[in-house]
Amino acid sequence: MTENPTFPTERPTGCPFDPASGYAALRDREAPSKVSTPAGVDAWVFTRYDDVRTVLRDARLSSRSAPSEHVVVGAELDREVESGQILQVDGPAHRRLRRLLATEFAVKRMEAYRPRVAKLIDEHIDAMLAAGGPLDLVEAFALPIPSLVICELLGVPYADRAEFQARSAVLVSIDLDPEVTWQAMEAINQYMAGLVIAKQAKRDDDLLSRVITRGEELGEELTIEELATIGVTLLIAGHETTANMIALSTLALLREPGQLAVLRSQPELAATAVEELLRYLSVVQFGLFRHVIGEIPAGPATLEAGDFLVAALSAANRDAAVFDNPDELDVTRDGAAHVAFGFGPHQCLGQQLARVELQEVFSRLYTRIPTLRLAVPFEEIQFKDNTLVYGVQSLPVTW
């Protein structure tokens, strides 16, 4: 019996912005392939753009081990899902949570928040210029901006950021002792539960307070546990992905000075550049993990109930059948068709907020500090190869 190939996780030598090199070979095959995953199960891997979109909207898949537990050694793939875990519940339970939260992330509401985001960005650029370089862009800029934004939106005290950022770093790591991960989850859940209880007693003008009220008004009152789980999910997702995108995008642009020059000279391209960098970098680096709950034909193969599946977002976003010269960064490309935010019913709820933040960063940072450059050799940059969200550990810059 032929042993299945190993799920690709290692990026090609010399180009840390490219996805794992094994994806290209899998994408060239006529049908999806089965691979052996670090979690100890075999899974079908979908790497082509059209296939990824097709499977992610299929109701015969469950997201109960989402988003990427296939890369976690010893992951409990069949553990019970908490009722408030919007990333993992399916069907009516998922639609209920999505309905209560969707208004908070609507395009109109996010656009109304844009001036506040721009002000925060300008204040942090002012502080950077006053301090002078070199400094770590992650610590001084990339992490504080989305952390402040999501804290303000949720109603989480920003003074508590050190605690939740430390817990978050543990929870997105894939190679820590499970006991350490469990303790971090317990601690952050307890913290959020205390905050929820306080908001139930005294409502403020923030997302958690409004969701509590909306649930009561609709007769769909959420429990403390559900609200705490929602709060933790939004808090972690709201700063981890955007913070890593800011720093990693900046590094990618510094490595492509021609592209950075185009963006500096035409800051109105910020929105287009954001979509292209989302496609090019695909920071949810190991794809989305799904359980098959009903038979799914897939070309010459048939996926059966009980099988596992991985939708490889980064491979789909480099599919030459959809994107010309997909391995090249082009800030003028119309790359909005990417699947960096996923696809289907579980597509990222906060994608419009992320777009507003990234657009404002791209239109401000590189024009206000036009001589921004690395303060260390590129070879010294350490990448987050062992986390669910790809990025850099730090980004020393000067100007």
Secondary structure as UniProt FT lines:
FT   TURN            13..14
FT   TURN            16..17
FT   HELIX           22..27
FT   STRAND          33..36
FT   TURN            38..39
FT   STRAND          42..46
FT   HELIX           49..56
FT   TURN            59..60
FT   STRAND          61..62
FT   TURN            64..68
FT   HELIX           69..71
FT   TURN            73..74
FT   TURN            77..78
FT   TURN            83..84
FT   TURN            86..88
FT   HELIX           91..102
FT   HELIX           103..105
FT   HELIX           107..112
FT   HELIX           114..131
FT   STRAND          135..136
FT   HELIX           138..142
FT   HELIX           144..154
FT   HELIX           158..160
FT   HELIX           161..171
FT   HELIX           178..201
FT   HELIX           207..217
FT   TURN            218..219
FT   HELIX           224..255
FT   HELIX           257..265
FT   HELIX           267..269
FT   HELIX           270..281
FT   TURN            285..286
FT   STRAND          288..292
FT   STRAND          296..298
FT   TURN            299..300
FT   STRAND          301..303
FT   TURN            305..306
FT   STRAND          308..311
FT   HELIX           313..316
FT   TURN            317..318
FT   TURN            320..322
FT   TURN            326..327
FT   TURN            331..332
FT   TURN            336..337
FT   TURN            340..341
FT   HELIX           344..346
FT   TURN            349..350
FT   HELIX           351..368
FT   TURN            370..371
FT   STRAND          373..374
FT   HELIX           378..380
FT   TURN            385..386
FT   STRAND          396..398
//
